[in-house]
Amino acid sequence: MEQSIKPKRRMNLKSSWLDAEMKRRAAILGLGMLLLVLGAFVQLGSISTIILYLSAYLLTGYPVIAKAVRNLFAGDFFDENALMTVATIGAIALGEYPEAVAVMLFYQIGDMFEDIAVARSKDSITALLALKPTTVTVSNGADIKTMAPEQVAVGSLILVRPGEKVPLDGEIVAGSSAVNMAALTGESLPESKTVGDVVLSGGINEHGLLTIRTTKRYQDSTVAKILTLVETASAQKAPTERLITRFARRYTPIVVALAGLLAIVPPLLFAGSWQEWISRALIFLVISCPCALVISVPLSYFSGIGAASRRGILIKGGQYLETLNALEAVVFDKTGTLTAGQFEVTAIQTGDGFTRDQVLTTAAAVEQQSSHPLAQAIVRAAGDQPLPTVSTQSEVPGQGIIAEINRQSIVVGNRRALGSIAVPPLQETTDTVIYVAIDGQFAGVVTLADRIKPDAKATIHSLKQHRIQSVMLTGDNQHTAASVADQLGIDRVAANLLPEDKLAHVSELEEHAQHSQRRVAFVGDGINDTPVLKRADVGIAMGGLGADAAVEAADIVIMQDEPSQVITAIQIAKQTHRIVWQNIIFALGVKVLFLALAALGLTTMWVAVFADVGVTLLAVLNAIRGLHQVER
């Protein structure tokens, strides 16, 4: 059980450190407040009172002052720490000691609560880091040893005991169990696994000893790819996030200049004492601190990403949340995305001089090395029949496979693959048809049926409610494509497409959408649609947990094989957008109001502190509300 215990210990240590840090800060702030109260209400003489106030100021304000000095030497002259430091030192120079202490005290209290809120918002994402395996139990006959996951070679046999995490991707060779994938997919119902089944790293073995033959190195495993994605998610900033950062850099120097003018111009040109206008300027500085914006806006996007991860949707950055919020069209691949991709052979029609078994075994022999769902279905249909030996074969993208068997040329694929070979009239069908030609003659067709995913129709209906166009692109024939589109209510469909044709369709849709500042998403299975996933404004890999191409090419990875998760992601994006703009409008509105009151001398330093800290806390609390979006 060493493997499952160590990550838990690490998390407990981290949690204990966080609790200890919060207790230390709370104790310092409590002592600072006690000194402030003693200075205000205990008659100790003027010098003693000033010493108490200064002690409280240094105790509570030291972290802010130290950070302001460090930033000053780093060339960052205008941040919130500098504003607080200048304002409080100015208050002390004017003899307003309680106000100076109050500014630092309540700013630090607000900062502590912000840290707690930020830590909470990160929990849903950083909890995934506990998925990382620390050790792997490797079995080599009677020799069992513990190794680091990075040291385990592909093809090794590993043991996973009840309660342990599956450390590496692989195939079960002995044992059966239920594997809980909730940490990865958000699905709480464990999946039954037995010999021959594929298991992905990150799942938890509920019961029963499993012996697994690894199929990937740790660096290429599902859990490693997800951890990389999670750790880099915050680096991809949304346009609004970058806008707020640029705004804060310009806003702060402007308000500092305005505060300077407020302190100097009125005493020179109008009535009033220097002390009165300097005091107003200092209050102006405290209120102007842009903390609410620079903290709450990135936190809102981080909360949105966290909310998505809890539902098995991995989003690679805030910018993709904004893209989802501005969709004009969602383009779907058909097979494996809207349909289950679990084909079964339903019929075989033969040409003159060919038998059903000959058509099926020839197709199965050519397709046996392919991982495509159609190919696997044909191989399954052939069962235990002996397959002829394929001497050479090559794939023609978007068409099929050309091979040679017993010195005969073989073509297996769609109608385009047969070229000029004559094909007799065939019974019309809406199912998928694979053509087989032997030595330049039509040999027959294999008909395969797929089933539409249970939530696909509801997904298309939800898109219509969001006023988003649905488009389906497929390499299947027109009859099959039209049948699926009619059943689901899809707005537009294009069939008989090569990979480059899909790319052209998505590019055309994007050009049209750009005229109205809208975007296009492409949803595919992440295996055959990598170029389109990369080209689209936002690429969404469906059920892409085990596919290398999915995690690498897509901007969003849906770990459950459910189209409805696209709607969940869109809903999270829209709610995140609302929260971001609620915070921006609220923070700027309150700032403008209190800055005007400060300039007119209608507010005090105490009110300024509560206005600044209060607005920030409310904005932060609103931001972390995004963690509880779209409850399932």
Helices and strands as residue ranges (DSSP letters): H 2-41, H 46-73, H 80-93, H 97-126, G 127-131, E 136-140, E 143-147, G 149-151, E 157-160, E 170-174, E 177-180, H 182-185, E 191-193, E 198-199, E 204-205, E 210-214, G 218-220, H 222-232, G 233-235, H 239-269, H 274-288, H 291-309, E 313-315, H 318-324, E 327-333, I 334-338, E 344-350, H 356-367, H 373-382, E 390-396, E 400-405, E 408-413, G 415-418, E 432-438, E 441-449, H 456-465, E 469-473, H 478-488, E 492-494, H 499-514, E 519-524, H 530-535, E 538-542, H 548-553, E 556-558, H 564-599, H 605-624, G 625-628
